[in-house]
Amino acid sequence: MPKIRYNNMNDASTDHSVQEFRQWRKERKGKKKDLSFRVPNVPPDIEYLHANRRDATITWIGHSTFLIQYEGLNLVTDPVWAKRMGLDPRLGEPGIAIGDMPPVDVVLISHSHYDHLHLASIRKLYREETTVIVPAGLRAKMVGKGFSNSIELNWWEEAVIGGAKITFVPAQHWTRRTPFDTNTSHWGGYVLEPAGHAQFRDGEEPVKGEEPALYFAGDSGYFPGFKEIGSRFDIDVAMIPIGAYEPEWFMATQHVNPEQALQAFLDVRADKMIPMHYGTFRLADDTPREALDRMEAERVRLGIKAERIQVLKHGETLRVNKSSFT
């Protein structure tokens, strides 16, 4: 039976030829980059995070890994505590040591790339009560690796766990872990709402829940799906990638640049944005300092208020109770 192959909206292609890979490597050798900047770490409030079951919080671990506390649940996005990615070492220590994490109720996986799906990290977090949510096409792999309480979702499908409704939403990307499984599982992001918080479309009034709605974008190039997500949900906080975009002629279809990240933020109509996917692994030729500087310059150009962009340090916790947005 042939394997299912997943596609992007409008069949946008992320394929690259061997010649293009060689051209990128050739260009990289001629670039001189200042790699001295590191994302700062702050000591996490471990005692508070273990005790908290009331406040909605977002704590940046690094890269695309967040501890999200929501509706009494501890959720972790794309958990990666790896010390290196391929031959490149991690650029900074995780914001919370994996042994200091509070018990994890839900693991959210955006796609199967190694910098987002790190099995050893999940294994250390997983317990009998943990639910792993993955894109369509990945459940069998996760169950085979011992994560029996795994469910998979297609775009726009949802799961309700405790008091949280979790919807899998589109992204523009691709997947591969071996030479033989390209795009055999899907990719996307997640929207978290209180269970019972109604979706809405343009022209309708949103129904406000007790907790803010959160959007975790996963990995994505810029695409029309951001506007569709913004039309379907009343998002308060958006976690959006800003790194791994250079060279742009190579990366544009799969990774937004900082300017596109801010446009995606406006498209999804969120109140606040947390940048991610920078400063942990050197996956492309851009640097964390360049990504932050370009984002800040574009924020000023667009007239976005500074307080709407929440640049977290590793280990820093942002409390995002609904009162923060009223």
Secondary structure, DSSP 8 states (H G I E B T S, - for coil): --------GGG------HHHHHHHHHHHHT----------B----HHHHHH-SSS-EEEEEETTEEEEEETTEEEEES----SEETTEE-SS--SS-GGG----SEEE----STTT--HHHHHHH--TT-EEEEETT-HHHHHHTT--SEEEE-TT-EEEETTEEEEEE--S----SSTT-TTSS---EEEEEETT-----TTS-----SS--EEE--S----THHHHHHHH---SEEEEE--S--SHHHHTTTS--HHHHHHHHHHHT-SEEEEES-SSS--SS--HHHHHHHHHHHHHHHT--GGGB----BT-EEE--GGGG-
